[in-house]
Amino acid sequence: MNTLGRENRISGMIVARVFIVMLLIVLMASVSAAQQPGSEGLGDRLYLKLGNGGYDAQHYDIDLKFSPATYRISATTAMDAIATQDLSSFSLDLFGLSVESVSVKGMDAESKCVDHKLTISPAGLLEEMPVE
């Protein structure tokens, strides 16, 4: 075998590997772009983190119980919302309350409350729902 044929094969293998690496980078970028958290604010210049992006809240159902003996409130809140983008997580404004558990679509979800923002990370991707 001559060296020119061998160099062409090696060059072709390098080009194929570079192409595969570039394809993987593009695929990973498109997957990560699709799975973004919702924004932690709606862009108000005075209240930068007030409101939440990535979904449109449709309905809240709050079952509230108050104990006059202890002055404690306990509640269960259900929210119906439409994802306006593919979401890996989303947040809710939450002031002065603690959260015991969170579920999304009937499945347990991770939650963390920092600086009046309850960030919820569902078990799987929440896909964008087209508005009709």
C-alpha positions in Angstrom: 0.0 0.0 0.0 1.4 3.4 -0.9 1.6 6.2 1.6 -0.7 8.5 -0.4 -3.6 6.0 -0.1 -2.9 5.6 3.6 -2.8 9.3 4.2 -6.1 9.7 2.3 -7.8 7.1 4.6 -6.4 8.7 7.7 -7.5 12.1 6.5 -11.0 10.7 5.7 -11.2 9.2 9.2 -10.2 12.5 10.8 -12.9 14.4 8.7 -15.5 11.8 9.8 -14.5 12.1 13.4 -14.6 15.9 13.3 -18.1 15.7 11.6 -19.4 13.4 14.3 -18.0 15.6 17.1 -19.6 18.7 15.5 -22.9 16.8 15.1 -22.9 15.9 18.7 -22.2 19.5 19.8 -25.1 20.7 17.7 -27.4 18.0 19.1 -26.4 18.8 22.7 -26.9 22.5 22.1 -30.4 22.0 20.8 -31.3 19.7 23.6 -30.0 22.1 26.3 -31.7 25.0 24.5 -35.0 23.1 24.6 -34.7 22.3 28.3 -34.3 25.7 29.9 -35.6 26.9 33.2 -38.3 29.5 33.2 -37.1 33.1 33.9 -37.3 34.2 37.6 -38.9 37.5 36.7 -40.9 39.2 34.0 -38.5 42.1 33.4 -40.0 44.8 35.6 -37.3 47.5 36.1 -38.2 48.1 39.7 -39.1 44.5 40.8 -36.6 42.5 38.8 -37.6 39.0 40.1 -41.3 39.6 40.5 -43.3 37.2 38.4 -42.1 34.1 36.5 -41.6 33.2 32.9 -41.9 30.0 30.9 -45.5 29.3 31.7 -49.0 30.9 31.8 -50.9 30.2 35.0 -54.5 29.3 34.2 -56.1 28.5 37.5 -55.3 28.2 41.2 -57.3 26.0 43.6 -56.4 26.6 47.3 -57.7 24.5 50.2 -56.9 26.6 53.2 -57.3 25.6 56.9 -56.8 28.0 59.8 -56.4 26.9 63.4 -57.5 29.6 65.8 -55.9 27.8 68.8 -52.4 27.8 67.2 -52.8 30.7 64.7 -51.4 28.4 62.1 -52.5 28.1 58.5 -52.1 25.0 56.4 -53.0 24.7 52.8 -52.8 22.7 49.7 -52.6 24.6 46.4 -53.1 23.2 42.9 -52.2 25.2 39.9 -53.1 24.6 36.3 -50.6 26.2 33.9 -49.5 26.0 30.2 -45.8 25.8 29.5 -44.9 28.5 27.0 -41.5 26.9 26.4 -39.9 23.6 27.1 -39.1 23.7 30.9 -36.5 21.9 32.9 -37.7 23.9 36.0 -39.9 26.8 36.8 -40.5 29.1 39.8 -43.3 30.7 41.8 -43.2 33.7 44.0 -43.6 32.6 47.6 -43.5 35.0 50.6 -43.5 33.9 54.3 -44.6 30.3 53.8 -42.9 26.9 54.0 -43.4 24.1 51.5 -43.6 20.4 52.6 -43.9 18.8 49.2 -44.4 19.5 45.5 -45.7 17.3 42.7 -46.0 18.0 39.0 -48.4 16.0 36.9 -48.9 13.6 39.8 -45.2 12.9 40.3 -42.9 14.1 43.1 -40.8 17.1 42.1 -37.7 18.7 43.7 -38.3 22.1 45.2 -36.1 24.8 46.8 -37.2 28.1 48.2 -34.6 31.0 48.1 -35.2 34.7 48.3 -39.0 34.5 47.9 -38.7 32.1 44.9 -39.9 28.6 45.0 -38.0 26.8 42.2 -39.6 23.5 41.1 -37.7 20.9 39.1 -40.1 18.2 37.8 -39.0 14.6 37.2 -39.1 15.1 33.4 -39.2 17.9 30.9 -42.4 20.0 30.7 -43.0 20.4 27.0 -44.3 23.7 25.5 -48.0 23.6 24.8 -49.0 25.5 21.6 -51.6 28.2 22.2 -54.6 27.6 20.0 
